[in-house]
Amino acid sequence: MYVWRSLKRGYNRKDLGISAFKAQRIKLKNQYQEFKESLEKEHLGTSFDKGYSKLTKVVSNFVIISFLIHYTW
């Protein structure tokens, strides 16, 4: 929480003493949570509710895979 708030306020990762990967992971996690909250606020109907858990699994898997691909090359 402290690191996320500091990054949001404009401090860079070197000031906070964290790696580039951790900084990106924190930023992406926050963006994902904001996206998830925005979907939860907008109730789009029962058909959307049925697919919501599937959507979150797909998005989280995509995020994990993209990080692994990016940082293993």
C-alpha positions in Angstrom: 0.0 0.0 0.0 2.8 2.4 0.9 4.7 1.7 -2.3 1.7 2.0 -4.5 0.7 5.4 -3.0 4.3 6.6 -3.4 4.4 5.5 -7.0 1.1 7.1 -7.7 2.4 10.4 -6.2 5.3 10.4 -8.6 8.2 8.9 -6.8 10.3 6.6 -9.0 11.1 3.0 -8.1 14.8 3.8 -7.4 13.7 6.3 -4.7 11.6 3.6 -3.1 14.3 0.9 -3.5 12.3 -1.6 -5.5 13.0 -3.4 -8.7 11.5 -2.5 -12.1 9.5 -5.7 -12.1 8.0 -5.1 -8.7 7.1 -1.5 -9.7 5.4 -2.7 -12.9 3.6 -5.5 -11.0 2.3 -3.1 -8.4 1.1 -0.6 -11.1 -0.6 -3.4 -13.1 -2.2 -4.9 -10.0 -3.7 -1.5 -9.2 -5.0 -1.0 -12.8 -6.5 -4.5 -12.7 -8.3 -3.8 -9.4 -9.6 -0.5 -10.7 -10.9 -2.2 -13.8 -12.5 -5.0 -11.7 -14.2 -2.4 -9.4 -15.5 -0.5 -12.4 -17.1 -3.7 -13.8 -18.6 -4.5 -10.4 -20.2 -1.0 -10.2 -21.8 -1.3 -13.5 -24.3 -4.2 -13.3 -24.9 -5.3 -16.8 -27.4 -8.1 -16.2 -27.5 -11.8 -15.4 -25.8 -13.0 -18.5 -22.8 -10.8 -17.7 -22.7 -12.1 -14.1 -22.4 -15.7 -15.4 -19.4 -14.8 -17.5 -17.7 -12.4 -15.0 -15.7 -15.1 -13.2 -14.5 -16.5 -16.6 -13.5 -13.0 -17.7 -11.5 -12.3 -14.6 -9.6 -15.7 -14.9 -8.8 -14.9 -18.6 -7.5 -11.4 -17.8 -5.4 -12.5 -14.8 -3.9 -15.4 -16.8 -3.1 -13.0 -19.6 -1.4 -10.6 -17.2 0.7 -13.4 -15.7 1.7 -14.8 -19.1 2.6 -11.4 -20.5 4.9 -10.6 -17.5 6.6 -14.0 -17.8 7.2 -13.5 -21.5 8.4 -10.0 -21.1 10.8 -10.6 -18.3 12.2 -14.0 -19.4 13.5 -12.7 -22.8 
